[in-house]
Amino acid sequence: MAQLPFAGMHTVEKLHVLERYLAAYQTVLKNRNFETVFFDAFAGTGEIPIDEPGGLFQDVEEAEPFIEGSARRALSIKPPFSRYILIERIRRKAALLERLKIDFPHLSSRIHIERADANVAVKEFCEKADWKRTRAVMFLDPFGNQVDWSTIQAIARTRAIDLWYLFPAHLGINRQISASGEFDIYKGASLDKVLGTSKWREEFIARINSENLWGETEQISFKQSTVDSVTRFMIGRMKEIFKGLVLDEWLPLGRGGSHWYSLIFACANPSAKATEIAERLARAVMVRR
């Protein structure tokens, strides 16, 4: 049986950023004639167990053993979204998501839970929605290298989605390359899929010619990438396809203050007004508590 992920301070921070953005987003669009959608591509169960008993919330009296996940937080936003699309591939977790319809009965008809591969579900949504009448906020919080570059492209093509992407800059990308610049065929293919290019090999790995003790020239390779440079590379890639904006800043997140993930924001809408508002809101919420 698959285990539930556990919540640490980095989990709280990313959810806090998302929640604040959703509230601001709905406030801005409440008088606009758009259907608004919250799309959670890795929805989980709606709740996340606390990391350490007596640790993270040790000063909180009668602390609950769970914190609210992204879907539950989105459902608490007022005014509410027109639709909530929650994708979860694992049967047990998807079944637990159904409790949200009971906990939010006034929104039950707006909640759509689907067991599906996230990449497939996102692409299908992007292709079928009427983007003249629809606007959406999408949250991508994958476990590892689950988000294909083609999925990011589909989001960008809508010209209507605001995206929060928890990009696995260290755990999914930088850690897969050894200090000597080596990686196996499977890790290389995984990075190609996530980044949408093989050019990372030139950026992340340095190669120099060196003369050995016998006067022979040999090539030495070593990893020159860092978690920050990997994040900047991904942001650069996203800027090539998003017609609105991709923030240069990101929120570094990880257990114990480590930089494992980079929370990246992008706006697909090319409208100058929409871009200006999205940038202002994203910068305002992308701060630590």
PECORQUI-V71435 format. One record per pair of residues at least 24 apart in sequence whose ideal C-beta (glycine too) atoms are under 7 Angstrom apart, sorted by sequence separation. I is the first residue (numbers start at 1). GAP is how many residues later the second one is. If there is no record, write none. Layout:
I:GAP
I:GAP
This chain:
45:24
91:24
136:24
144:24
181:24
242:24
244:24
44:25
46:25
47:25
75:25
86:25
135:25
136:25
137:25
138:25
139:25
140:25
141:25
242:25
243:25
244:25
46:26
71:26
84:26
86:26
89:26
134:26
140:26
142:26
242:26
244:26
80:27
83:27
84:27
85:27
86:27
87:27
88:27
89:27
131:27
144:27
145:27
177:27
243:27
43:28
72:28
82:28
84:28
89:28
118:28
119:28
123:28
126:28
131:28
144:28
177:28
238:28
71:29
75:29
83:29
87:29
89:29
119:29
122:29
126:29
131:29
235:29
40:30
203:30
234:30
244:30
245:30
40:31
87:31
123:31
126:31
231:31
244:31
75:32
119:32
122:32
126:32
227:32
247:32
122:33
200:33
245:33
87:34
244:34
245:34
247:35
251:35
38:36
11:37
249:37
195:39
85:40
181:40
197:40
4:41
7:41
180:41
181:41
196:41
6:42
7:42
180:42
181:42
195:42
5:43
6:43
7:43
8:43
38:43
43:43
179:43
4:44
7:44
37:44
43:44
44:44
149:44
179:44
4:45
6:45
36:45
37:45
42:45
43:45
145:45
148:45
149:45
178:45
36:46
37:46
38:46
39:46
40:46
41:46
149:46
177:46
9:47
35:47
40:47
147:47
149:47
8:48
35:48
37:48
45:48
145:48
177:48
30:49
44:49
145:49
46:50
26:51
45:51
46:51
174:51
18:52
22:52
45:52
174:52
26:53
46:53
174:53
19:54
23:54
43:54
46:54
12:55
15:55
18:55
22:55
26:55
174:56
170:57
173:57
15:58
169:58
7:60
169:61
169:62
167:64
167:67
70:69
70:71
42:76
41:77
41:80
41:81
159:84
156:85
39:86
152:86
156:86
2:88
153:88
170:89
171:89
2:90
170:90
1:91
169:92
168:93
169:93
167:94
166:95
167:95
37:97
39:97
41:97
166:97
167:97
35:98
41:98
42:98
34:99
35:99
36:99
37:99
38:99
39:99
40:99
41:99
42:99
164:99
165:99
34:100
36:100
42:100
34:101
164:101
163:102
163:103
162:105
29:106
161:107
160:108
159:109
160:109
158:110
159:110
159:111
25:112
156:112
155:113
22:115
162:116
18:121
25:137
21:143
18:146
14:152
17:234
14:239
13:240
10:243
10:244
10:245
17:246
8:247
14:249
28:249
25:256
24:257
21:260
21:261
24:261
21:264
20:265
17:268
17:269
16:273
13:275
13:276
